[in-house]
Amino acid sequence: MGMKLRSAALAAACLAAVLSVAGCKEVQDIREEMGWAKQPDAPPPAPVVNLSDRWIPADAGVADLDQGQWSQRWWTWAGRFEGKAPFQDVDGSRCAMHQEGPVWFLAGTDGSFGAVRHCTIPADTHLFVPVMNWIVATGEVGATDAPPATCQDKQGQAARLADHVVSGLVLLDGRPIGELQRMRVAGRTCFAASTDAPVAASDGYWLMLKPLPPGEHTLAIAAGYREGARQAMQNFQYTLEVQGAADAESADAVEDAGDGSLDDAADLAEESQDAGSLDDAADIAK
């Protein structure tokens, strides 16, 4: 009999404990709903990354050069390509060619197609991109009997073309950036664009961007030109993979490890029992 009483008492105690716990949970829920108990803080919202401050207006310089000088360097860069020019690149495979220094150049198009390109950009690198631009290296079209065009003549012709840009839009990660009226860049002097164009003038609209945060970014540009019956459109997009500092250091280390001169290769060949000719050493250098 005593055993049965103790078992019943124990069962009752357990049932009371369960009801007590459940009741406490319900009471706690009611207290939170009524505002009597402090609710746990909600996680902070994800920060909104605003890249509007990455645009540099045309009247501001970069690395001790004004943007007119950078535009001339861009044309010189574009003239270094053999065969296909950078603005004829369809997928961005020529993006890293002939690039150096604190500013990398991206290309537009010749207006005959809409390019979708992918490009890997080193960390801490500015970008200089044409929205719509012109270079004048010869005189007026059809003026074969006229005296050679002066630098001032070419600057005037380039300016007249740029005056007829009727639209321009830049999207960075899907958001508009910059003001078209403040992207106009004209070279203050003429320059040697190439051996075939020793005196050239340029004018147009350009985008200068401060270094972007590491990660993937999308840059899309569209612009239109109209002068009477003459008109042109430019439309292109870049997916930019911006490296972090660690990525850049790793890439430099790989490049340094792969560098070697012909002399180094020759030394390796001499130390090897199977040493061959200097041609073999050149293969090692490669």
ROKE-754973 format. One record per residue (C-alpha): residue number from 0; x, y, z. Coordinates in Angstrom, 2 decimals, padded with zeros to 5 digits. Example, Ala and Ser with C-alpha at 12.3 -4.5 7.8 and 13.67 -1.06 7.14 Angstrom:
0 012.30 -004.50 007.80
1 013.67 -001.06 007.14
//
This chain:
0 000.00 000.00 000.00
1 002.83 002.39 000.92
2 004.58 001.67 -002.36
3 001.43 002.57 -004.31
4 001.06 005.87 -002.44
5 004.65 006.82 -003.08
6 004.30 005.99 -006.82
7 001.12 008.03 -007.07
8 002.75 010.96 -005.30
9 005.76 010.79 -007.60
10 003.53 010.69 -010.69
11 001.57 013.66 -009.45
12 004.76 015.59 -008.81
13 006.01 014.89 -012.34
14 002.68 015.93 -013.86
15 002.74 019.15 -011.83
16 006.25 019.89 -013.03
17 005.26 019.42 -016.66
18 002.22 021.67 -016.24
19 004.34 024.24 -014.45
20 006.90 024.36 -017.24
21 004.21 024.61 -019.91
22 002.43 027.26 -017.95
23 005.62 029.29 -017.52
24 006.21 029.18 -021.29
25 002.68 030.40 -021.96
26 003.03 033.14 -019.39
27 006.35 034.21 -020.95
28 004.72 034.37 -024.41
29 001.92 036.52 -023.05
30 004.38 038.82 -021.29
31 006.33 039.33 -024.52
32 003.16 040.00 -026.53
33 002.01 042.57 -023.98
34 005.40 044.20 -023.94
35 006.05 043.34 -020.29
36 009.14 041.27 -021.10
37 012.04 042.39 -023.29
38 012.07 040.62 -026.61
39 015.39 039.53 -028.14
40 016.84 042.12 -030.54
41 016.28 041.49 -034.24
42 019.45 041.09 -036.32
43 020.55 044.34 -037.99
44 019.62 044.74 -041.67
45 022.29 044.08 -044.25
46 024.20 047.26 -045.11
47 023.28 048.97 -048.39
48 026.41 049.42 -050.49
49 026.21 052.75 -052.31
50 028.84 053.15 -055.01
51 027.71 056.56 -056.23
52 030.80 058.14 -054.67
53 033.06 056.04 -056.93
54 032.47 058.33 -059.92
55 035.08 061.03 -060.50
56 033.81 064.07 -062.50
57 035.72 065.14 -065.60
58 037.29 068.18 -063.93
59 039.11 066.04 -061.34
60 042.45 064.40 -062.05
61 043.89 061.03 -061.08
62 047.54 060.25 -060.33
63 048.74 063.74 -061.30
64 047.09 063.64 -064.73
65 043.89 065.35 -065.81
66 041.27 063.30 -067.63
67 042.13 064.91 -070.94
68 045.58 063.37 -070.59
69 044.07 060.04 -069.58
70 041.89 060.14 -072.70
71 044.98 060.59 -074.85
72 046.64 057.68 -073.07
73 043.51 055.60 -073.71
74 043.78 056.24 -077.47
75 047.48 055.37 -077.39
76 046.60 052.15 -075.53
77 043.93 051.28 -078.09
78 046.44 051.81 -080.90
79 048.86 049.24 -079.47
80 046.67 046.26 -080.38
81 047.52 044.27 -083.47
82 044.66 042.86 -085.46
83 041.46 043.27 -083.48
84 041.15 046.58 -081.60
85 039.93 046.50 -077.98
86 036.60 048.08 -078.92
87 036.01 045.12 -081.25
88 036.44 042.65 -078.39
89 033.24 040.66 -077.92
90 033.77 038.84 -074.62
91 036.53 040.72 -072.76
92 039.31 038.24 -073.53
93 041.63 041.14 -074.44
94 040.79 043.15 -071.35
95 044.10 042.75 -069.52
96 046.35 043.36 -072.53
97 048.77 046.32 -072.35
98 047.44 047.44 -068.95
99 049.68 048.99 -066.31
100 049.72 051.60 -063.58
101 046.96 052.93 -061.29
102 044.36 053.26 -064.07
103 043.06 050.46 -066.28
104 041.34 051.20 -069.58
105 038.11 049.53 -070.65
106 036.80 049.75 -074.20
107 033.46 050.66 -075.69
108 032.39 049.40 -079.12
109 032.42 050.66 -082.68
110 028.62 050.87 -082.55
111 028.03 047.79 -084.70
112 027.28 045.36 -081.85
113 026.42 045.21 -078.15
114 029.30 043.67 -076.23
115 028.97 041.59 -073.05
116 032.42 041.24 -071.53
117 034.06 039.74 -068.44
118 037.19 041.27 -066.95
119 039.31 040.66 -063.84
120 040.54 043.92 -062.30
121 043.45 044.20 -059.85
122 042.77 045.61 -056.39
123 043.03 049.39 -055.87
124 042.78 050.19 -059.58
125 040.89 053.08 -061.16
126 038.88 052.44 -064.33
127 038.65 054.80 -067.31
128 035.89 053.98 -069.78
129 034.49 055.74 -072.88
130 030.80 056.56 -072.79
131 031.01 057.91 -076.36
132 034.17 059.40 -077.83
133 035.94 060.47 -081.02
134 039.44 060.91 -082.33
135 040.23 063.12 -085.33
136 043.56 062.40 -086.96
137 042.91 063.76 -090.46
138 041.15 066.78 -091.89
139 037.49 067.10 -092.86
140 036.17 064.14 -094.81
141 036.16 064.92 -098.55
142 038.38 067.99 -098.24
143 041.18 066.54 -100.35
144 042.15 069.87 -101.93
145 042.26 071.74 -098.63
146 045.55 072.47 -096.87
147 046.53 070.04 -094.10
148 044.33 070.40 -091.03
149 045.93 072.08 -088.06
150 045.65 070.87 -084.47
151 043.02 073.55 -083.88
152 041.01 072.35 -086.90
153 041.00 068.80 -085.57
154 040.02 069.90 -082.07
155 037.10 071.83 -083.54
156 035.95 068.84 -085.58
157 036.13 066.52 -082.56
158 034.19 069.04 -080.47
159 031.42 069.30 -083.08
160 030.97 065.54 -083.02
161 030.83 065.42 -079.23
162 028.32 068.29 -079.20
163 025.77 065.97 -080.80
164 025.71 063.28 -078.10
165 022.02 063.22 -077.20
166 021.91 060.59 -074.47
167 024.10 058.69 -072.09
168 023.46 056.35 -069.17
169 025.84 054.53 -066.84
170 024.66 051.79 -064.48
171 026.94 050.39 -061.79
172 025.48 047.30 -060.12
173 022.11 048.26 -061.55
174 022.07 051.83 -060.24
175 022.63 055.04 -062.23
176 025.92 056.75 -061.51
177 027.40 060.08 -062.57
178 026.07 063.02 -064.57
179 026.54 062.99 -068.33
180 027.11 066.75 -068.52
181 030.06 066.40 -066.14
182 031.70 063.56 -068.12
183 032.77 065.65 -071.13
184 036.51 065.40 -071.63
185 038.52 067.11 -074.37
186 042.26 067.02 -074.75
187 043.80 070.45 -074.26
188 046.43 069.71 -076.89
189 046.88 067.41 -079.84
190 048.92 064.24 -079.41
191 050.56 061.43 -081.35
192 048.02 058.61 -081.31
193 050.27 056.39 -083.46
194 052.92 056.61 -086.14
195 050.11 056.96 -088.67
196 048.45 059.72 -086.64
197 051.17 062.02 -085.31
198 048.74 064.90 -084.75
199 045.36 063.86 -083.37
200 042.63 065.48 -081.28
201 040.02 063.80 -079.11
202 036.74 064.79 -077.48
203 033.80 062.98 -075.95
204 032.30 061.61 -072.77
205 034.25 059.43 -070.38
206 033.71 057.64 -067.09
207 036.44 057.62 -064.44
208 035.81 055.31 -061.48
209 037.61 055.07 -058.18
210 038.76 051.55 -057.21
211 035.75 049.31 -056.64
212 035.33 047.03 -053.60
213 036.55 043.45 -054.07
214 033.99 041.13 -055.59
215 031.77 041.06 -058.65
216 030.31 044.23 -060.16
217 028.31 044.97 -063.29
218 029.00 048.05 -065.39
219 026.58 048.88 -068.21
220 026.85 051.88 -070.54
221 024.54 053.13 -073.30
222 024.86 056.35 -075.31
223 023.45 057.89 -078.47
224 024.66 060.39 -081.09
225 022.52 062.22 -083.65
226 023.44 064.90 -086.17
227 020.82 065.33 -088.85
228 020.47 062.02 -090.66
229 023.65 060.67 -089.05
230 023.22 058.73 -085.85
231 025.02 056.11 -083.80
232 024.40 054.07 -080.67
233 026.78 052.46 -078.23
234 025.71 049.74 -075.80
235 027.99 047.43 -073.82
236 028.27 045.69 -070.47
237 031.12 044.45 -068.29
238 031.09 041.92 -065.48
239 034.03 043.02 -063.36
240 035.75 040.65 -060.94
241 037.69 042.98 -058.64
242 040.47 041.25 -056.76
243 041.21 041.75 -053.10
244 044.69 042.58 -051.85
245 045.36 038.92 -051.04
246 044.33 037.85 -054.55
247 046.69 040.41 -056.10
248 049.62 039.29 -053.91
249 048.97 035.65 -054.79
250 048.86 036.47 -058.51
251 052.12 038.43 -058.24
252 053.77 035.51 -056.43
253 052.72 033.07 -059.15
254 053.97 035.46 -061.84
255 057.31 035.95 -060.07
256 057.72 032.20 -059.64
257 057.15 031.70 -063.35
258 059.54 034.43 -064.48
259 062.94 033.39 -065.76
260 065.48 034.69 -068.20
261 067.31 032.80 -070.90
262 070.46 032.93 -068.75
263 068.64 031.28 -065.84
264 067.39 028.57 -068.15
265 070.86 028.04 -069.54
266 072.27 027.62 -066.01
267 069.64 025.00 -065.29
268 070.56 023.19 -068.48
269 074.27 023.14 -067.60
270 073.59 021.71 -064.15
271 071.49 018.89 -065.56
272 073.14 015.69 -066.71
273 070.74 015.66 -069.60
274 071.60 019.20 -070.63
275 070.73 020.02 -074.20
276 071.11 023.06 -076.38
277 070.14 026.67 -075.76
278 066.90 025.89 -077.57
279 066.10 023.41 -074.82
280 066.93 026.09 -072.24
281 064.58 028.49 -073.96
282 061.84 025.89 -073.67
283 062.49 025.75 -069.91
284 062.24 029.52 -069.72
285 058.84 029.36 -071.34
//
